[in-house]
């Protein structure tokens, strides 16, 4: 359990869901982690729990769509711990509009967080990784980079763009020893889904039944299962893997 021993990681959107699971898994694997989120109370609580258990994790409040905050967050990891080996771009939002319903403001909002925020963090991280001899960037995309269920056009567009961003950065920076990959989760049960299920007046069992019909494995996944795949791509176990999309979707895209 030391695949990231001695390494420093920065994780955006790290206070809950897949991001939180990734922060905790990275710490368990020996990494020092700086993570950012909008949710200050939860972020501080996660960091305090990790520190109390003997790990090293630092929370930074940041909005990824604001370039200065994204850059400061990434540089803080290197300033605090002296290096940066891994960046996980995970922060994201969802909006439920058709292209007809979407406004210019909503496009700016979702592109700012889900795409530009990833680019801002990578722009800050790559020079630091370059100086350190290399590193790994893992972008959290989605099965929605290739599929759609309707009313998620803006989200789907951003996740397809993340797939392109991943391939482009991988090509640009492979010669510098920087690997860039993405995970594409399918139906994963997170606090976001808990809120969404309540808003829709549905139950978890109904959500689970829907996921069962839509996946080969007949169930939704967990944040820990995605975090395990992010860990693989971040670690030296994936030393010959770059520019790839790893689908963590219970078989959704194979059906």
C-alpha positions as CSV (number, residue, x, y, z in Angstrom):
1,X,0.0,0.0,0.0
2,X,2.7,2.5,-0.9
3,X,2.4,3.1,-4.6
4,X,2.6,6.8,-4.1
5,X,5.2,6.9,-1.4
6,X,7.1,10.1,-1.4
7,X,4.9,11.7,-4.1
8,X,2.9,14.9,-3.9
9,X,-0.6,15.2,-5.5
10,X,-3.1,17.9,-6.2
11,X,-6.8,17.0,-6.5
12,X,-9.5,19.4,-7.5
13,X,-13.1,18.8,-6.2
14,X,-11.6,16.7,-3.4
15,X,-14.1,17.3,-0.6
16,X,-16.7,14.7,-1.6
17,X,-17.6,11.9,-4.0
18,X,-14.9,10.6,-6.3
19,X,-12.6,13.4,-5.4
20,X,-12.7,12.7,-1.7
21,X,-12.3,8.9,-2.3
22,X,-9.2,9.8,-4.4
23,X,-7.7,12.0,-1.8
24,X,-8.1,9.4,0.9
25,X,-6.8,6.6,-1.3
26,X,-3.8,8.6,-2.3
27,X,-3.0,9.4,1.3
28,X,-3.3,5.7,2.2
29,X,-0.8,4.9,-0.6
30,X,1.8,7.3,0.9
31,X,1.1,10.5,-0.9
32,X,1.0,14.0,0.5
33,X,-2.1,15.7,-1.0
34,X,-3.4,19.2,-1.4
35,X,-7.0,19.3,-2.5
36,X,-9.4,22.1,-3.5
37,X,-13.1,22.5,-3.4
38,X,-15.8,25.1,-3.1
39,X,-17.3,23.4,0.0
40,X,-15.1,24.9,2.7
41,X,-16.7,23.1,5.7
42,X,-16.5,19.7,4.2
43,X,-13.1,20.3,2.8
44,X,-11.7,21.3,6.2
45,X,-13.4,18.3,7.8
46,X,-11.9,15.8,5.4
47,X,-8.4,17.3,5.9
48,X,-8.8,17.2,9.6
49,X,-9.9,13.5,9.6
50,X,-6.9,12.6,7.4
51,X,-4.4,14.5,9.6
52,X,-5.9,13.0,12.7
53,X,-5.3,9.5,11.3
54,X,-1.6,10.3,10.6
55,X,-1.8,11.3,6.9
56,X,-0.8,14.6,5.2
57,X,-3.6,16.5,3.4
58,X,-4.1,20.2,3.0
59,X,-7.4,21.8,2.0
60,X,-7.5,24.9,-0.2
61,X,-10.7,26.8,-1.1
62,X,-10.7,27.4,-4.8
63,X,-13.1,27.9,-7.7
64,X,-11.6,26.1,-10.7
65,X,-13.2,28.4,-13.3
66,X,-11.1,31.3,-11.9
67,X,-7.7,30.9,-13.4
68,X,-5.9,32.7,-10.6
69,X,-7.4,30.4,-7.9
70,X,-6.8,27.3,-9.9
71,X,-3.1,28.2,-10.5
72,X,-2.6,29.2,-6.8
73,X,-4.1,25.9,-5.7
74,X,-1.7,23.9,-7.9
75,X,1.3,25.9,-7.0
76,X,0.4,25.7,-3.3
77,X,1.0,21.9,-3.5
78,X,4.5,22.4,-4.8
79,X,5.3,25.3,-2.4
80,X,4.1,23.3,0.6
81,X,5.7,20.0,-0.2
82,X,8.5,20.9,-2.5
83,X,7.3,19.1,-5.7
84,X,4.3,18.0,-7.6
85,X,4.0,14.5,-9.1
86,X,0.3,14.0,-9.7
87,X,-2.6,16.2,-10.7
88,X,-6.2,14.9,-10.7
89,X,-8.7,17.2,-12.4
90,X,-12.0,16.2,-10.9
91,X,-14.0,19.3,-10.0
92,X,-17.2,19.5,-12.1
93,X,-20.8,20.6,-12.3
94,X,-23.9,19.4,-14.1
95,X,-26.6,21.4,-15.8
96,X,-29.8,20.0,-17.2
97,X,-30.7,21.9,-20.4
98,X,-31.2,21.2,-24.0
99,X,-29.2,23.4,-26.4
100,X,-32.4,25.4,-26.9
101,X,-32.9,26.0,-23.2
102,X,-29.2,26.8,-22.5
103,X,-28.2,30.4,-22.0
104,X,-24.8,32.0,-22.7
105,X,-24.3,32.4,-19.0
106,X,-24.9,28.7,-18.3
107,X,-22.5,27.8,-21.1
108,X,-19.8,30.0,-19.6
109,X,-20.4,28.5,-16.2
110,X,-20.1,24.8,-17.2
111,X,-17.3,25.3,-19.6
112,X,-15.4,27.3,-17.0
113,X,-15.5,24.6,-14.4
114,X,-15.6,21.4,-16.4
115,X,-13.1,22.3,-19.1
116,X,-11.2,25.6,-18.6
117,X,-10.6,24.7,-14.9
118,X,-8.9,21.5,-16.0
119,X,-6.7,23.4,-18.5
120,X,-5.9,26.1,-15.9
121,X,-4.7,23.5,-13.4
122,X,-2.7,21.6,-16.0
123,X,-1.1,24.8,-17.2
124,X,0.2,25.4,-13.7
125,X,1.2,21.8,-13.0
126,X,3.1,21.0,-16.2
127,X,6.0,23.4,-15.7
128,X,6.4,22.1,-12.1
129,X,6.3,18.5,-13.2
130,X,8.7,19.2,-16.1
131,X,11.3,20.6,-13.6
132,X,10.8,17.5,-11.5
133,X,11.5,15.1,-14.4
134,X,7.9,14.1,-15.1
135,X,4.5,13.4,-13.6
136,X,1.0,12.1,-14.2
137,X,-2.2,14.0,-14.9
138,X,-5.5,12.2,-14.6
139,X,-8.7,13.9,-15.8
140,X,-12.1,12.8,-14.7
141,X,-14.3,12.7,-17.8
142,X,-17.4,10.5,-18.0
143,X,-19.2,7.9,-20.1
144,X,-21.1,11.0,-21.3
145,X,-18.0,11.8,-23.4
146,X,-19.4,9.2,-25.7
147,X,-23.1,8.6,-24.8
148,X,-26.1,10.7,-23.7
149,X,-29.4,10.2,-21.9
150,X,-30.9,13.5,-22.9
151,X,-31.2,16.9,-21.1
152,X,-27.4,16.8,-20.4
153,X,-26.1,18.4,-23.6
154,X,-23.9,20.9,-21.9
155,X,-22.4,18.3,-19.5
156,X,-21.9,15.8,-22.3
157,X,-20.1,18.5,-24.4
158,X,-17.7,19.3,-21.7
159,X,-16.8,15.7,-21.0
160,X,-16.2,15.0,-24.7
161,X,-13.9,18.0,-24.7
162,X,-12.1,16.6,-21.7
163,X,-11.4,13.5,-23.7
164,X,-9.9,15.7,-26.5
165,X,-7.9,17.7,-23.9
166,X,-6.5,14.5,-22.5
167,X,-5.3,13.2,-25.9
168,X,-3.9,16.6,-26.8
169,X,-1.9,17.1,-23.6
170,X,-0.6,13.6,-23.7
171,X,0.8,14.2,-27.2
172,X,2.2,17.6,-26.2
173,X,4.0,16.5,-23.1
174,X,5.0,12.8,-23.5
175,X,8.6,13.8,-24.3
176,X,8.8,15.6,-21.0
177,X,7.9,12.4,-19.0
178,X,4.4,13.7,-18.3
179,X,1.6,11.1,-18.8
180,X,-2.0,12.3,-19.3
181,X,-5.0,10.0,-19.0
182,X,-8.6,10.1,-18.2
183,X,-11.1,8.0,-16.3
184,X,-14.7,7.9,-17.6
185,X,-17.0,6.9,-14.8
186,X,-20.5,5.5,-15.5
187,X,-23.3,5.6,-12.9
188,X,-21.5,6.2,-9.6
189,X,-23.4,6.8,-6.4
190,X,-22.1,10.0,-4.8
191,X,-23.5,12.8,-2.6
192,X,-24.4,14.6,-5.9
193,X,-26.6,11.7,-6.8
194,X,-28.1,11.6,-3.3
195,X,-29.2,15.3,-3.7
196,X,-30.4,14.7,-7.3
197,X,-32.4,11.7,-6.3
198,X,-34.1,13.6,-3.5
199,X,-34.8,16.6,-5.9
200,X,-36.5,14.1,-8.3
201,X,-38.6,12.6,-5.5
202,X,-37.0,9.2,-6.1
203,X,-35.4,6.6,-3.8
204,X,-31.9,5.0,-3.9
205,X,-33.5,1.7,-4.8
206,X,-35.1,3.2,-7.9
207,X,-31.7,4.7,-8.9
208,X,-30.1,1.3,-8.3
209,X,-32.7,-0.4,-10.4
210,X,-32.1,2.1,-13.3
211,X,-28.4,1.5,-13.0
212,X,-28.9,-2.3,-13.0
213,X,-30.8,-2.1,-16.3
214,X,-28.1,0.1,-17.9
215,X,-25.0,-1.7,-16.9
216,X,-23.5,-5.2,-17.5
217,X,-22.7,-5.5,-13.8
218,X,-26.3,-4.6,-12.8
219,X,-25.5,-2.0,-10.2
220,X,-24.1,1.5,-9.8
221,X,-20.4,1.9,-8.9
222,X,-18.8,3.5,-5.9
223,X,-16.4,6.4,-5.6
224,X,-13.8,4.0,-4.2
225,X,-13.9,1.9,-7.4
226,X,-13.2,5.0,-9.5
227,X,-10.5,6.1,-7.1
228,X,-8.7,2.8,-7.5
229,X,-8.5,3.3,-11.3
230,X,-7.3,6.9,-10.8
231,X,-4.6,5.5,-8.5
232,X,-3.5,3.1,-11.2
233,X,-3.2,5.8,-13.8
234,X,-1.4,8.1,-11.4
235,X,1.1,5.5,-10.2
236,X,4.1,4.0,-11.8
237,X,2.0,0.8,-12.5
238,X,0.8,2.8,-15.5
239,X,4.2,3.9,-16.7
240,X,3.5,2.9,-20.3
241,X,-0.1,4.3,-20.4
242,X,-0.8,7.8,-21.8
243,X,-3.5,9.4,-23.9
244,X,-6.0,6.8,-22.9
245,X,-9.6,6.9,-21.6
246,X,-10.3,4.3,-19.0
247,X,-14.0,3.5,-18.8
248,X,-15.1,2.7,-15.2
249,X,-18.7,2.2,-16.1
250,X,-19.9,-1.4,-15.3
251,X,-20.0,-2.1,-19.0
252,X,-22.3,0.7,-20.1
253,X,-20.3,1.7,-23.2
254,X,-19.9,-2.0,-24.3
255,X,-23.7,-2.6,-24.4
